[in-house]
Structure formats: C-alpha cells, structure tokens
Amino acid sequence: MRSFVTGRNPVLSVLRNQKINVLFVKIDKSANKDEKINEIIALCKNKNVNVEFTDRQNLKEFSQNQGVIAQITKDDSFDIEEIILNNPFIVILKEIVYKQNFGAIIRTCDIAGVNILVLPKKNKNLHLDSEVIRISEGASLNMNFLYTNLFEFLDKLKLFNVSVIGIENKGDKLYFNSNLKGAVAFLFGSESNSISEPLTKRCNRVLKIPQSTKSTLNSLNIASAVSIVVYEKVRQESI
C-alpha cells in the first residue's frame, strides 16, 4: 500500500528502514539545509531515490511537513503463527479513534519490543495514515499490525497457550502485583469504552491500574494506560 510520510524525523526513519520502498522525496527548496535535511538528501542519493526541490505551496496539503515529504510502499505481511509460537508480546486494542493516541501507542510498543499490535478490521491500515506515521516518529512503519476479528484472534491465542490479560477498572488484581512474564497479550478498551463483557470472558486474567479516590475521572488516557502496563512487563522481564 502507498502512503505519504511527512516531517524530517519520520522521513529519515523510512529512508533508514530497509523494509520500506521510498518512491520519491520532495523538499521545500526554501527550507534551511540543516543536519537532518542534509542526511535525507545523502540517504536518497545512496538509495537512488529521486529528490525534487519544490515550492513550499506545493507541500501545503501535507500538515506539519517541516518542508519534506516522502511517498512510500510497505509490505505488511508477516508470519503470525511463527511469532505466536515464540514467546510473543502482543497488544490488542478494542478500538482506536484518535490518531494522537494511536501514534503514541505505536511508539511505546515499538520501543518496548511488542511483536504485534492488533486492532479490529474497521481500523484497517490506520497505521499508514500520514499523521499517525508522524506522531509515532516513523515507528508505525516498523511494527507488525494485524487487523482482524478480535474474538477469533483471542480464541487462537488460547490454542497456543498465550495468556490473555484484560486491563480494566474492574480488574481483580493490580497489574504490578501479577506475573506478566512470558507469552502474553494485553487487551485494552477504547478511548471512551471499557472492554465488553464478551471480550472479558475470553481473558485469562483481568487486571486494573490503581486510581486515586480523589479523582473525578474514571479512567486513564488509553495511550498512558498502554505505556504503564507494557513497561511493567518490560521491568519484570529484566529482573
């Protein structure tokens, strides 16, 4: 699938990524030739990628482009069963609405070593949206994404003995008091809704993140919740 990448750091990320085919790069000819722009030009030369210097107005349709855009193609295929069989670290999102949250989640998952990020089919290819790529600093081009029926995927994980852990306000235990090591898939709700009861029933455990009784809010931002839980697993695996 073809997509546009905007911004200096994201464009650098795709040029450094051997799995991504960069079709062309356009640079605002009036942009300051700083270290990043110079590196972009050098990488394009090394990879025989066409660079076009153009007027700033020709890039206006691309938000927050920082004077540079790239068009890319990416092969998103991967062997799901091979990953599941080898101690997988999976994050499942019931739904995602806001690109800002999704980009932040992708960036966290990529840095933490998550193998697959799973979403429902209706969110298909959201990771290739130019804004999501920019917010994730290009991490959405490194991550494995699976858009599928969540119920069927959870049933498949159980067949492979992958522990499914739901993160929910009504969880039985605090997430940091539970063993998160090994093959695990974390299931999160959406920005505005918790995990549905049918999905909860497919979880091996349901854990919660503690909240102050003084707060008038009923949940954390989804990107914050993912970061907290994912890095608790990283912490536990390191000791």
N, C-alpha and C positions, 0 to 999 in steps of 0.2 A: 504494500500500500504506500502511496506517495503522501508526503506531508511536508509542511514548511516549519523550519526551526528559526526562531528569531532571538537575537541577543548575542553578545560576544561570548560569554561562557558556554551557553548551550551549543553554539556553532562550533566552538573549539572542541566540545565533547564529542560531537558527531564526527568531526574530522579525525579525532584520535581513536575512534571506535572502528576496529577492523571489520565488524559485522554489518556496518551501515554503509550503503552506497550513496555518496553525495553526488547529486546530479549537477548542481551549479551553486555558486555563491554570488550574491550581489552585495556590493559595498557602497555606501554613500560616499561619493567622491570628495565631499567637503569634510568628511569625518577626520578627526585627529588620528594620525598614524601612531597610536600608542603601541605598547608591547603586545597587547592581545591582537590588535588588527594586524600587526606585522607577522605574528605567529600564524594567524589564519591564512594570510597570503602565502607564507612559506609552506604550510601544510598543503594548501591547494596545489602549489607548484609541484611538490613531491608526489602528490597523488593524481596528478594530471586532471585536476578539477578546474573547470572553466570559471574564471572570476570576471565579473562585469562591474565596472565602476559606473554608477548611475546617479542621477539627480535625487536629492532627498525626497522630493514629492512622489517619486515612483515607489517609495517604500512606505508611504503613509498608511496604506491599508493594513499593514502589519503592526500591531500595537507593541509598544516598548521594544522596538527592534534594535535600539542602540547603534543604528547605522549599518546593520549587517543582517542578512537573511540567507538561508540555505534551503534548497529543496532536496529531499532525501527519499530513498525507498528502504524498507526494512523487512526482512524475513522474520516473522514472529513464530515460526514453527519450532517446537522442541518436544522431546520425548517425556511425556508426563509420567508414565509408569516408571521410567528409569529414575526420575527424581524422587517419586514416592517410595521407591524401594531402597533409597539410600539416605535414611535419616533426614527426612525433609523438614524444612522450616517454612510454614505456609501461613499467609494472612488472607482471610476471607472477609469481604465487605458485603453486607446485605444489600447495600445500595450506596451510591455516592452522588451528590447533587452539585456541590460547589467545587470548581476547579482548583481554587486556592487550597482547600483541604486535600484534594486528591494529589496535587503536586507535592505537598508537604509529606503526605503518607508515603508516596513513592520514594522520595529522597531518603526518608528514615529507613524504609525497608531495604533499599539498595545498600546503604551504609552498614546496616545491621546484618546483612547476609541472608535475607529472606530469599527462598528459592522460587516461589510462585506467589503472585498476587492474584486472587480470584474474585471475580465480580459477576453479577447476573448479566445475561445476554443483552438486556436493554441498554447497558452502558458500553456496548461493544466499540472497541477502538478509541475510547476516550483518551487513552494514554498517548495517542498520536496527535491530539489537539495541540496546536502551536503554543497556546497559553500554558497548558499542563507541562509541556516539554520545558518551557522557560522557567516555570515555577520550580520544577523538580531539578533544575540545573542540568538537564540532559539525562537524568537518571532513568526517566521513563523509556529511554532507548536501550538501557542495559537490562532491565527487569524482564522476567518471564510473566506474561499476562495470560490468564485463562478466563474467557467469558462463557459461562455455562449455566446449566440448571443447578442451583445450589443444593437442592435436595439430593439429586443424583450424585453430585460430587461428594457430599458428606457420606452417603452410603458407600461409595467407592473407597473413601479413606478408611472406613471401619473394616472393610475387607482386607486392607493392607496393614491393619493394626496401627494406624496413625491416630493418636489421641486428639479428639476434637474438643477444644476448650472455648466455651462461650464467655464473653466478657459482658456482664450485665449488672445493673444496680442491685438486682435481687439475687445476686450470686450467693452461694452457700459459704464460701470462704474468701479471704482476702488473697489477691493474686500473688503477693510476695510470700505468703505462707504455704504455697503449693509448689510441688515439684514441676518445673516447666522444662526439664531437660529431655533430650531425645527427640523422637519423631513426633511433631506436634503441629496442629493447625489451629490458629486463633480465629474465632468468629466474632465479628463486631457488627453492631447495628448500623443505622444510617445517622445522618446529622440530626434528624428530628424524631426518629422512631427507634425503639429498642428491638431486640431480636424477637421475632414472632415465636409464639408457643410451639408451632410445628417444627421450627428450626431448633429451638431449645431442646426439644425432646431427642434430637439426633446428636446432642453433645454428650461427651463422656463426663465432663465437669462444667459447672458454670461458676465463674469467679467474679469478684467485684473489686473495684477500685474504691478505697475509702474516701468519704466526703465529710466535710465539716457540717455539724448540725446547725451551725450559724448561717450557712449559705442558703439563699433563696432559690438557687438553681438546682436542677435535678440531674444534670449530667455534665461531663467534660466535653469540650470540643473533640470531635472524632479523631482529628489528627493528633491531638495531645494524648488521647487515650491509647491510640496505637503505639505512639512513641514510648509511653510509660511501660506498657506490658511487653513490648518487643525487647526493650533494653533490660528488663528484668530477666528475660530468658538469656540474653547475651551475658549478663552478670553471672547468672547461675552456671552457665556452661564454662565460664572462665575460672571457676574455683574448684 
